[in-house]
Amino acid sequence: MKNPTVLLVDDEPWFAEALRLSLEAEGFECIIQTDMTSALQFLRSNNVSVVVTDIMMPPGRDYEHIDSAETGFHFVKLLKQEWPRLPVVCLSVVGDHRKIADLRREGVSYLRKGEVPLETAVARIKAVASIY
């Protein structure tokens, strides 16, 4: 049986790399993409157990009209349309409580980057990956 695959979508290499190392130590296969376009391209041709995404990141060449401060919200909306059962964990510094509540209503787990310990993020990702 193949290890579950986690797609990490984050343009901050230090954070994505730390998360990748921790998840791989737990038996996950991790793929890192740094923008929305490349993440969607990967998803359309690969099976993924969970997507872990930032909010503020480059949209990539297919979505240049999107403000990088809002990219993750657009990304989550597309994920929920194309892969409604795919678990999504959002790790971001965004603190807008209304937008966070909207994400949670969509079934997205939201963790605040910089406030949540790495171990907590890994535990949440493991938990949501097991339901897919």
Secondary structure, 3 states (H helix, E strand, C coil): CCCCEEEEECCCHHHHHHHHHHHHHCCCEEEEECCHHHHHHHHHHCCCCEEEECCCCCCCHHHCCCCCCCHHHHHHHHHHHHCCCCCEEEEECCCCHHHHHHHHHCCCEEEECCCCCHHHHHHHHHHHHCCC
